[in-house]
Amino acid sequence: MFTGIIEEVGVVESLEAREAGARLRVRCSTVLADAVEGCSIAVNGVCLTAVGLQPASFAADLAPETLRASALGSLRAGARVNLERSLAAGGRLSGHIVQGHVDATASFLGLEPLGSDNWWLRVRVPPEAARLLVYKGSVAIDGISLTIASIEGDVLSVTIVPHTFRHTTLGTLRTGDRVNIECDIVARYVDKLLGRIEVPGGLTIHKLKDLGY
């Protein structure tokens, strides 16, 4: 698992289409410090298996499902990507629990300056992700652990502090770009469990009381 605290911004060296899926190669340095063949590295919030390790780069195979569910397929040579190594046992959980399993992609709407190098970021999220997002809850956008500042309909907004803006790829986004969204894992489980609750005859205040609410 990961924490959403970006360690390094890497650069895409190549994205080669295969008969099924694709192979991505990323130039970087920090995340390679203790990398071994088969270790996990999150690229823009997607957990990938590092292979073909070289002194200044690693490769990863993208399955067809990864290309379908994430925005990695739109990467081009020269694109900057957020990188994070998997969390070591005993490490600090400075962000929140991030699995590297993308729920959906969102459309980048804009990044507005708030002053003092703080920014207001807005993205439009699909319905399947919107229902799992709550005000002041956690969300990972392109692998970055962020706190939801506003959720109005299908528009999610977060505040970007100076450090995050300077050490991630957010400043390179353009209107309409797709970004990877991973909702809080707790929200996923709650949504799943509530979906299994069946209340015959409809829901009333009396039935809610009987259920302990």
C-alpha positions in Angstrom: 0.0 0.0 0.0 0.9 3.7 -0.3 0.3 6.9 1.6 -0.2 9.5 -1.2 2.9 11.4 -0.3 4.8 11.8 -3.6 8.5 11.1 -3.3 9.6 12.1 -6.8 8.4 13.4 -10.1 9.6 11.1 -12.9 9.6 11.6 -16.7 8.0 9.1 -19.1 10.7 7.7 -21.4 8.3 5.6 -23.5 4.9 4.0 -23.6 5.0 1.0 -26.0 1.7 -0.6 -27.1 1.7 -4.4 -26.9 -0.6 -7.0 -28.3 -2.3 -6.9 -25.0 -1.7 -3.8 -22.8 1.5 -1.7 -22.9 4.9 -1.3 -21.4 5.8 2.0 -19.7 9.3 3.2 -18.9 10.0 6.0 -16.5 13.2 7.9 -15.8 13.7 8.6 -12.1 16.2 8.3 -9.3 14.8 8.5 -5.7 12.4 5.6 -6.0 15.1 3.4 -7.4 17.3 3.7 -4.3 16.2 0.4 -2.8 14.2 -1.0 -5.8 14.3 -4.7 -6.7 12.8 -6.5 -9.6 9.1 -7.0 -8.9 8.7 -4.2 -6.3 5.7 -1.9 -6.3 5.9 1.7 -7.4 2.8 3.9 -7.8 2.8 5.9 -11.0 0.2 8.7 -10.9 -1.5 6.7 -8.2 -1.6 3.4 -10.0 0.3 0.5 -8.3 2.6 -1.0 -10.9 5.2 -3.8 -10.7 8.7 -2.5 -11.5 10.7 -4.6 -14.0 13.7 -4.0 -16.3 15.4 -2.0 -13.7 18.2 0.3 -14.9 20.4 2.8 -13.0 18.1 5.7 -14.0 14.8 4.1 -15.0 12.3 1.3 -14.5 9.7 -0.3 -16.7 6.2 -1.6 -15.9 3.7 -3.7 -17.8 0.2 -2.1 -18.1 -2.6 -4.7 -18.3 -5.6 -3.9 -20.5 -7.7 -3.3 -17.4 -5.1 -0.8 -16.1 -5.3 1.1 -19.4 -9.1 1.0 -19.3 -9.5 2.1 -15.7 -6.8 4.7 -15.5 -5.3 7.7 -17.4 -1.9 6.0 -17.9 -2.7 5.2 -21.5 -2.7 8.9 -22.4 0.9 9.4 -21.3 3.4 10.4 -23.8 7.2 10.6 -23.8 8.3 13.6 -21.8 5.2 13.6 -19.6 5.9 14.1 -15.9 4.4 11.5 -13.4 4.1 11.3 -9.6 6.0 8.4 -8.1 5.8 6.8 -4.7 7.4 3.6 -3.3 5.2 1.2 -1.4 5.0 1.9 2.4 7.6 0.0 4.4 6.5 -1.7 7.6 6.9 0.8 10.5 6.9 3.8 8.1 5.0 6.9 8.8 1.5 7.2 7.3 1.7 10.9 6.6 -1.1 10.9 4.0 -3.9 8.3 4.1 -4.2 4.6 3.1 -3.9 4.5 -0.7 -4.0 1.1 -2.4 -3.0 2.2 -5.9 -6.3 0.8 -7.2 -7.9 3.6 -9.2 -11.7 3.9 -8.9 -12.2 6.2 -11.9 -10.8 9.0 -13.9 -11.9 12.6 -13.6 -11.7 15.6 -15.9 -9.4 18.4 -14.8 -11.4 21.7 -14.7 -9.0 24.2 -13.4 -6.4 25.4 -10.9 -7.1 28.8 -9.5 -4.5 30.9 -7.5 -5.6 31.7 -3.9 -2.5 33.7 -3.0 0.8 32.8 -1.4 1.3 29.9 -3.8 -1.9 28.2 -2.6 -4.3 26.9 -5.3 -7.9 25.7 -5.7 -8.1 22.6 -7.9 -11.4 21.4 -9.4 -12.1 18.2 -11.2 -15.4 16.6 -12.5 -15.9 13.1 -11.3 -18.1 10.3 -12.6 -21.1 9.1 -10.5 -19.5 5.9 -9.3 -16.8 8.0 -7.6 -18.9 11.0 -6.5 -21.0 8.8 -4.2 -17.8 7.8 -2.3 -16.6 11.3 -1.7 -17.4 13.4 1.4 -16.5 16.9 2.6 -13.3 16.8 4.6 -12.7 13.2 3.6 -9.6 11.9 1.9 -9.0 11.3 -1.8 -6.0 10.5 -4.0 -5.7 12.5 -7.2 -3.0 11.2 -9.5 -1.6 9.5 -6.4 -1.5 12.6 -4.2 -3.2 12.4 -0.8 -5.6 15.4 -0.6 -8.5 16.5 1.7 -11.8 17.3 0.0 -12.6 21.0 0.5 -15.9 21.0 -1.5 -18.1 18.5 -3.3 -20.9 20.0 -5.2 -22.7 17.6 -7.5 -20.0 16.0 -9.7 -17.4 18.7 -9.1 -14.7 17.9 -6.5 -12.5 20.7 -5.2 -9.4 20.6 -3.1 -6.9 23.1 -1.8 -3.3 22.7 -3.0 -0.6 24.0 -0.6 2.7 25.3 -1.9 4.8 22.2 -1.1 2.3 19.9 -3.0 2.2 22.3 -5.9 6.0 22.4 -6.2 6.6 18.7 -5.8 3.9 17.1 -7.9 2.7 17.3 -11.5 -0.4 19.3 -10.7 1.0 22.5 -12.3 1.3 20.7 -15.6 -2.4 19.8 -16.0 -4.5 21.4 -18.7 -8.2 21.7 -18.9 -9.8 18.4 -20.0 -6.8 16.3 -18.9 -7.8 13.0 -17.3 -6.6 12.3 -13.7 -6.8 9.2 -11.7 -9.1 9.2 -8.7 -8.9 6.7 -5.8 -11.5 7.1 -3.1 -10.9 6.4 0.6 -11.0 2.6 1.2 -13.2 3.1 4.2 -15.8 4.7 2.0 -15.7 1.7 -0.4 -16.4 -0.8 2.4 -19.2 1.4 3.9 -20.8 1.7 0.5 -20.6 -2.1 -0.1 -22.0 -2.9 3.3 -24.9 -0.4 3.1 -25.8 -1.8 -0.3 -26.5 -5.2 1.4 -28.9 -3.8 3.9 -32.5 -4.6 2.8 -35.4 -2.9 4.6 -38.7 -4.6 3.5 -41.5 -2.2 2.8 -39.4 1.0 2.5 -37.5 3.0 5.0 -39.2 4.9 7.8 -38.0 6.7 11.0 -39.3 3.8 13.1 -37.4 1.3 11.1 -34.2 3.4 11.4 -34.7 3.5 15.2 -35.1 -0.3 15.1 -31.9 -0.6 13.2 -30.1 1.4 15.9 -29.9 4.8 14.2 
